[in-house]
Amino acid sequence: MTTKDLPLAGRVALVAGGTRGGGRGIAVELGAAGATVYVSGRSSAAGRSELGRAETIEGTAERVTAAGGLGIPVRTDHSRPEEVRALVDRIAAEQDGRLDVLVNSVWGGDPLTDWEHPLWEQDLERGLRLLRQAVETHVITSRFALPLLVARGSGLVVEVTDGNTARYRGSFFYDLAKSAVIRLAVAQAAELKPHGVAAVAITPGFLRSEAMLEHFGVTEENWRDGASQDPNFAYSETPAYLGRAVAALAADPAVLARTGRALATWDLYKEYGFTDADGSRPDFAAHWAAELEEEYGPLGDPL
């Protein structure tokens, strides 16, 4: 293997919320590029989160190592500052203070999202809990992890969101959470740029996560059968596509030029040349323009 084959060899990353979905895809692809990846979240072999899903941080860490990196699982509730502080202290101690990439991918808000009712008919505590889970966790994690990047004078912060425009996302609290995450990237970018650290938000297209595969009753092997229920699913992408986008950004020596922007897989593949796991290059924005814009309006300009 050469440096070109493993552009992130020697780098250290933390993927907060790396248990499943986009977070898992990012962790694995950072590992495939040679990084040491700390995978944190609540779902562990020692016990599941309230989501009750089977994916674990240990499972992700094993995939990171199998891909060519080193995966290190650390069970962490990112809503608890003391646990996040302990996680970052451990990284600092084990890696001589080094942290190159921070990925804030904590979510867990699907069961809290009410897609049926407007704000005034929603359960307030449920909505506020979604915000705490999807936004406060990112703030807490950055608060403790950023000093390691600032001390090195380089690095990348990635805020994982849904959509990179001001377009309404279909549910009040969901929309607020995903929009707020973009603003977290903007604010961190402003404060980190003088220290040589970049911060961006990034969105996948139609993400073919474990939960989405289950929703359509398919597996990754026969996923195209899900398009019979929703034709848009034919244009979906695996978490690896998002992961390869993040890995490309992390390996880009000029990434600081992108700081403060809300990015998308459908643009980044054109610039960096990566593919999805099957060699395809999904472009959900192009699909939207061709098939959905007439009914739903333009996707919107990137923020």
Secondary structure, DSSP 8 states (H G I E B T S, - for coil): --TTT-TTTT-EEEEET-SSHHHHHHHHHHHHTT-EEEEEES-BTTB--TT--S--HHHHHHHHHHHTSEEEEEE--TT-HHHHHHHHHHHHHHTTT---EEEE-----GGG--SSS-GGGS-HHHHHHHHIIIIIHHHHHHHHHHHHHHHHT--EEEEE-S-SSS---SSHHHHHHHHHHHHHHHHHHHHHGGGT-EEEEEE-SSB--HHHHHHHT--SSSGGGGGGT-GGGGG-B-HHHHHHHHHHHHH-TTGGGGTT-EEEHHHHHHHH----TTS----HHHHIIIIIHHHH-------
